[in-house]
């Protein structure tokens, strides 16, 4: 069963269609985060290390372009109707708090928030929508978003490549390792951020 799944995946990643799928998923994740695109980028990084298909540089380039495009769609949605969307959010909900938090951070730190938010599933959409809704300058948004998209693509594909190199003869284990590394780094980042917020709140009291 595993061999059949592996053969099917390897057959697909060796075709140009894999780049079309990657671009579509990365773009969609920018404004409609149903399935985190990191999973696909990490997986393709694993197979790039295992047998050279798909091409790692193309994975990074296509993922970055898809993310950049999706973020700009989200930005323009926010610019056109972000305030109405925010008004419909349930006060006190997780999404409502995320939008408030991103709005405050944008005022204080500007584009740096866009770079950091790209690594937080759900947070990236809140950041780009809020950026559009607050009429953040498009040229500045594009500049920071390019940095965010490229660094995110390099990070995600690189994590997968490390997993694929470690389990070159068993790509499925490489996928598991790559996703585990990505999840572990995300949890560590969120843990540090949580502790910093607690300390800041305690100091303010």
C-alpha positions, 0 to 999 in steps of 0.5 A: 500500500505504501509503495503504491502511494509513494509511486503515485506521488513520485509520478505526480511530482515529476510532472510540470503539473506539480508546480501549477498545483503548488502555485494554486495552493500557495495563492489560495492559502494567502486569502483562504487558509483551508489547508496550510500550504507549508504541508505541500512545500515541505513535502515537495522539499522532501522529494526534491532531496530524495530523487531531484524531482521536483526541482528545489529552486523551482519549488521555492520560486513557485511557492514564493510567487504563489504566496506573494500573489495570494497575500496581495489578493488578501490585501485588496480584499481588506482594502475594499471590504476589510472593515465590514468583515471585521464588523461581522466578527464575534467580539472576543473570538480568536479571529477577532482578537487576532485582527485587533492584535495585528492592527496594534502591531502594524501601528507599532512595527509596520512591515516587520509584522508582515514578515513574522505573520507569514509564518503563523497559519491564520495570522498571515491572512489577518495581517494582510487583510488588516494591512489593506483595511488600514490603507497601508501603502501598497508599495511598502506592503509589496516590498515587505511581502516579497521578503516574507514570501521568499523567506517563508518558501526557503524555510519551508522547502529547506525543512523538507529538504533536510527531512528528505536528505535524512531519509533518502530511501524512505521519502514518507518518513522524510515527509513526517520528519520535515513536517515534525520539524516545521511543527516543532519550530512553530510551537517553540516560536509560539511558546516564546511569544506567549512567555514574552506576552505574559511577562509584558502583562505582568510588568504592566500590572 
